[in-house]
Amino acid sequence: MIRSCAAVLCVVALAVTALDAQQTIAGRLSGRVSPEIAMLVQELGSAAAHRGLPVDPLIQKAIEGSAKAIPSDRVGTAVRLVVDQLDTAAAALRNAGLATPLDTVEIAAGAFAITAGLRGRDITEIARTGRPTAEVIVGLRVAGTLAAIGVPPSETVTLVSASLRGRRGAGDLLTLPGQVQTEMARGATPAQAAAGLARAAAAQARHGPPPDRGPPPHPPAPPHP
Amino acid sequence: MTEREFHPQVKQLLDGELTLADLPAELRDEGEEALRLLAAVDREPVSVPSVTWRVMARLERKRQRRLAWLLAPALAAAAALLVWLGRPASPVASAPGSMVTVRFVLVAPGAHQVSVAGTFNGWDPAATPLVRSGSGDMWVATLVLPSGQHQYAFVVDRARWIPDPTAPAVDDGFGRRNSVLTL
């Protein structure tokens, strides 16, 4: 009896959650997009949520299109493209062997990297570094940013993967696009700049951080009395 | 600050409509100078620890500890009750993190109004106006944004959407470019 009640209540909760998601989408799109786009995003968003995908990128793209006065049919096409990119990113992360359900923020980060020009297999390779989810998310965002600067996919993946394996923190990863741009300002191509940084990151992963950045090899000796 | 009138094609370069390579040879020096002026503007992000996020994260942890004592049916019933009572929907998932102060700058000769719209303000062109810096053509706005990845564009005179000429950009899906900010 108790088990049946619990099952019924869980079904009710799931239904309520789905209804809540639809209300969230409707509420955020209200007054911002045309009725047909709102209907399309609700339909695609519900299906995406059912597959474990984030719905925020769909809502953002619909609002962006309307704000830019883009015709509805082209907004619809762009929203569908976002769904495709999210599906591709999720599949790539699953191929990396990540536990399901996947983190929706991680999927969105992968989709952004794909928008910037990376491929599914690039996402998989970055996710296979085995670093914690939060670091992989930053890695994927940085990879997308590097691709947006013009770094080719292979050099992007090599640099980000080497940096992740070298256990560089999120703060360090976020400096990579700026470092590449600095090298470009000195005359290097994006590929050359990224390759140079990747070699340094790989060396750091093999030998540990440089002496001025890492912890001291031994604890400091206590002061003499 | 002295005003400097750039050639129209150099203005297009600053607007991100042309690249340096698109300029005729005689305008490249002027274009490089304009880009140097723009690059000289400090827009380095500054990390600002957020008290709000830390307080919210602590509250969230407290709530999670309490929830651990409840049974699944009670959770389901509570969820149903919350929705049917018309409580506001929970915000979009966003991991608590640091807030970062970012300065947006655009050189927009002849512009009467400039704003920035992006994923951080619901792409609302009226939400975040830039202010004219001095009497020149430089427009600036300083925002505090959550760490993460944002896309944005400048809106000039409520009509022209242009990417930030100093930032990486990606296809926006509508045949234009969005600038990217990764914090």
Interface residues (C-beta under 8 A of the other chain):
Chain A: C5 A6 L9 C10 V12 A13 V16 T17 L19 D20 Q23 T24 G27 R32 P54 D56 Q60 K61 I63 E64 G65 A67 K68 I70 R74 V75 T77 A78 L81 V82 T104 V105 A109 F112 T115 A116 G117 A134 R141 V142 G144 T145 A148 I149 L174 P177
Chain B: L71 A72 P73 L75 A76 A77 A79 A80 V83 W84 A89 V92 A93 A95 A117 T119 G122 W123 D124 P125 G148 Q149 W161 P168 A169 V170 D171 D172 G173 F174 R176 N178 V180 T182 L183
